[in-house]
Amino acid sequence: MIENTLWHPVAASADLVAAPLAVVLLEQAVVLWRDAAGVAHAWADQCPHRGARLSLGRVCGDRLECPYHGWQFAASGQCVHVPALPAFTPPATHTVRSFAACERYGLVWVQLQASDTPVVDFAFEDDSRLRKLLCGPYDVATSAPRLVENFLDMAHFAFVHEGWLGTRGASSIDDYRVESTATGLLATQCKAWQPQSSLHATGPAQVEYTYAVDAPYTAVLTKLPDPASVALADFREAIGLFICPMGPERSRVWFRLACSDWVSTDAALQAFQHTIFAQDQPVLESQTPQRLPLEPRAELHTVADKASAAYRRYLKHLGITFGVC
């Protein structure tokens, strides 16, 4: 399954502290823990001895201890201590199944099957002029592809986000451009009339969006409002959508915000993002089927939907099977 070879966000780095942390990725139970050097590790959340959940155990320096019989496993996954047999040297077969883990953009990422696929690039992370902030997580009863498609969709602004990102009196969508890239797709010249495009919008404005999809369950938008409509000089914004596909119809979502607002509190910026997503969530969870249909005639399409149509073709071309139908 190609999804196993991709890197997926599973937890906020700030949430992985002294205790092991249980997460779910692609229906696989995973335990995260940090060793004494602070390095994050990801293992199957199952002790190879009697199947207990390792996430119920504890971290002992550079070892993770099983809660059932106290077996201790080194960062390599090798069992190094069996309390019932203090003189016993566990053989190489006494290991926990481990996965690759790394940290990017304030998140812990896990790859279930080793491959040379890189973690998706959030290019704005290294721009020191922009403030970075993580919003979420949000647990949503729908598939990861439905969430990405909603993120790419501007036609719902006037209805789901009326008074915020859109208005019924200006619901038409101008033509925009969608092109394939080496890693996915890019939608440019996307324009929308918005009553309040951001926390600092001082009035309605025409806003230009660019959307990039560089991995099946990730998307990044950049937003450029009319400068006269924003209280902050040189305001610009990028938002990364990072999704953990827990199950085919169950997802955990984070937004990575990069903006030029250094004035507002974290809570204020997160509250604005929360307001927008709270409007999306009930509609997303109402869609049937919850998995995204990839057959062209499964749902109706118009030219305003060409970004989502391109996304569906992209998923089908990759051979994505998790969260689609």
C-alpha positions, 0 to 999 in steps of 0.5 A, spaced: 500 500 500 503 506 497 500 510 503 505 506 508 511 509 504 509 516 505 510 520 511 504 522 515 503 527 521 501 523 528 502 528 533 504 535 535 511 535 538 509 539 544 505 533 546 510 528 546 514 529 553 516 524 558 510 519 557 509 515 551 503 517 547 498 512 543 496 514 536 493 511 530 496 511 523 492 508 517 489 503 522 496 501 525 496 503 533 503 506 534 506 508 540 511 515 540 516 516 546 522 520 547 529 517 549 534 521 554 536 525 548 529 527 546 529 523 540 522 521 538 521 514 536 515 510 533 513 503 534 508 498 534 504 499 540 504 492 542 509 488 546 512 482 542 511 478 549 504 478 551 501 484 546 500 489 552 500 496 549 507 499 550 503 506 551 501 504 558 508 503 560 513 508 562 520 511 559 526 509 563 532 513 560 533 510 554 528 505 554 521 504 554 518 499 559 512 495 558 507 495 563 505 488 563 511 484 565 516 490 565 520 488 559 525 494 557 526 496 550 532 500 547 531 505 542 533 500 537 527 496 539 531 491 542 529 488 548 535 489 553 532 487 560 527 481 562 525 483 570 523 475 571 530 473 568 535 478 571 541 474 568 537 472 561 540 476 555 534 477 550 536 474 543 535 479 537 529 476 535 526 479 542 524 486 538 519 491 537 516 493 530 519 500 529 517 505 524 521 511 522 520 518 525 522 525 525 519 532 527 518 537 522 513 544 522 511 542 530 509 535 528 512 528 529 511 524 522 511 517 522 513 512 516 510 505 516 514 502 511 521 504 509 522 508 502 526 514 500 519 518 500 521 525 503 517 529 508 512 534 504 516 541 504 512 547 507 517 552 504 514 558 509 517 554 515 524 557 514 522 564 512 524 568 518 519 574 516 513 569 518 510 567 524 509 560 525 503 557 529 500 550 529 492 550 530 489 543 532 488 538 532 481 536 530 478 529 529 474 529 524 469 523 522 471 523 514 476 521 510 483 525 509 482 526 501 475 529 503 478 534 507 484 536 502 478 537 497 474 541 501 481 545 503 482 546 495 474 548 494 473 556 494 465 555 491 463 553 498 466 560 502 459 564 500 455 558 504 459 555 509 463 561 511 458 566 509 460 573 513 467 570 514 470 568 507 464 569 503 458 572 501 452 569 497 452 576 493 458 574 491 459 567 490 461 566 483 468 563 482 472 566 476 476 562 472 483 559 475 489 555 472 490 548 475 497 544 472 500 538 474 507 538 478 512 533 479 509 532 486 502 533 485 498 539 483 498 547 483 492 551 482 493 559 481 490 565 480 484 563 484 480 569 487 475 570 492 471 576 494 471 576 502 468 580 508 473 578 512 479 574 509 483 574 516 483 576 523 486 583 521 482 584 515 479 591 516 473 590 510 471 586 504 477 585 499 478 581 493 483 575 495 488 571 491 489 564 493 494 559 490 494 552 492 499 546 492 498 539 493 505 535 494 502 529 497 496 525 498 494 528 504 497 535 505 496 541 501 498 548 502 495 555 500 498 562 500 493 568 501 494 575 498 489 580 500 488 587 497 493 591 502 488 596 503 484 591 506 488 589 512 491 593 518 498 590 518 503 592 513 505 587 508 500 582 511 501 575 507 499 568 510 500 561 508 497 555 511 499 548 511 494 543 512 497 536 515 492 530 516 493 524 519 489 518 516 487 514 522 482 510 518 479 510 512 473 515 514 477 518 520 482 523 520 486 528 525 487 535 522 493 540 524 493 547 520 500 550 520 500 558 520 505 562 517 503 569 517 506 576 518 502 578 524 507 578 530 502 582 534 496 578 536 496 572 541 497 565 539 490 564 542 487 569 538 490 566 531 488 559 533 481 562 535 480 565 528 482 558 525 478 554 529 472 558 527 473 557 520 474 549 521 468 549 526 464 551 520 467 546 515 466 540 520 459 538 520 458 539 513 464 535 512 462 529 516 455 530 513 458 528 506 456 521 503 460 517 502 465 519 507 471 516 502 472 520 496 469 517 490 475 517 484 470 515 478 469 521 474 461 520 474 460 518 481 459 525 483 457 531 479 462 536 477 463 543 474 469 548 471 469 551 478 471 544 481 477 543 476 482 543 482 478 538 486 477 534 479 485 534 478 486 532 485 482 526 484 486 524 478 492 525 482 490 520 487 488 515 482 494 516 478 498 514 485 494 508 486 491 511 493 486 506 496 486 509 503 480 513 504 477 513 497 472 509 493 
